[in-house]
């Protein structure tokens, strides 16, 4: 699992996900953009989607660290995690 910031809004789920050296912004399952820093990703997303009323500070978003699910047990049938993008 990649490090990401998550915020549920009235218009859908927004995620800012680390993707290599860049940060991808997803609105539900659709990519909104890619940015060099998480801060520029947040600013650009707030400008592009004003109707979502996204908070301007990252500490108001839920942060999920990179290895958050590393402790998860894999079942005998295997675990299939949906991938965005």
Residue pairs with C-beta under 8 A, 6 or more apart in sequence:
1 64
1 66
1 67
1 68
1 69
1 70
1 81
2 17
2 18
2 19
2 66
3 17
3 18
3 63
3 64
3 65
3 66
4 15
4 16
4 17
4 18
4 63
4 64
5 15
5 16
5 38
5 42
5 58
5 61
5 62
5 63
5 64
6 13
6 14
6 15
6 61
6 62
6 63
6 64
7 13
7 14
7 15
7 54
7 55
7 60
7 61
7 62
8 14
9 52
9 53
9 54
10 52
10 53
11 27
11 49
11 51
11 52
12 27
12 28
12 52
13 26
13 27
13 28
14 25
14 26
14 27
14 45
14 49
14 52
14 54
15 25
15 26
15 84
16 23
16 24
16 25
16 26
16 38
16 41
16 42
16 45
16 61
17 23
17 24
17 25
17 26
17 84
18 38
18 66
19 34
21 36
22 34
22 35
22 36
23 34
23 35
23 36
23 37
23 38
23 40
23 41
24 31
24 33
24 34
24 41
24 84
24 85
25 31
25 32
25 33
25 34
25 35
25 41
25 44
25 45
26 32
26 84
26 85
27 49
27 52
29 84
29 85
31 85
32 44
32 45
32 48
32 49
33 41
33 44
33 45
33 48
34 41
35 41
35 44
38 58
39 58
42 54
42 56
42 58
45 54
46 52
46 54
46 56
55 61
69 81
72 79
